[in-house]
């Protein structure tokens, strides 16, 4: 059985320490990317707080209730 997909994803840069974007787990744009890792809700919120960009396709900032 395949494990359930994560609710939140963080896209890593080429060096894997640079965070590029936060995605909702069901975002269609990450299906093609192998640089995304599943994270908890708190980790996704923290990444947005540290000014990692929210993907405009899936709007994780809106889903998380993140207000700048």
CORPEZI-V865761 format. One record per pair of residues at least 4 apart in sequence whose ideal C-beta (glycine too) atoms are under 7 Angstrom apart, sorted by sequence separation. I is the first residue (numbers start at 0). J is the second residue. If there is no record, write none. Layout:
I & J
I & J
//
This chain:
11 & 15
22 & 26
38 & 42
40 & 44
41 & 45
42 & 46
43 & 47
44 & 48
45 & 49
47 & 51
58 & 62
59 & 63
12 & 17
38 & 43
46 & 51
53 & 58
54 & 59
60 & 65
11 & 17
29 & 35
47 & 53
53 & 59
11 & 18
12 & 19
22 & 29
53 & 60
11 & 19
9 & 18
10 & 19
10 & 20
9 & 21
10 & 22
22 & 35
47 & 60
7 & 21
8 & 22
7 & 23
8 & 24
43 & 59
47 & 63
7 & 24
6 & 24
8 & 26
47 & 65
5 & 24
44 & 63
4 & 24
43 & 63
8 & 29
44 & 65
10 & 32
21 & 43
11 & 34
40 & 63
10 & 34
10 & 35
11 & 36
21 & 46
9 & 35
21 & 47
28 & 54
8 & 35
9 & 36
8 & 36
18 & 46
26 & 54
28 & 56
8 & 37
9 & 38
27 & 56
8 & 38
21 & 51
26 & 56
7 & 38
20 & 51
26 & 57
5 & 37
7 & 39
20 & 52
21 & 53
22 & 54
5 & 38
7 & 40
18 & 51
21 & 54
6 & 40
9 & 43
20 & 54
23 & 57
22 & 57
7 & 43
23 & 59
9 & 46
22 & 59
21 & 59
23 & 62
7 & 59
//
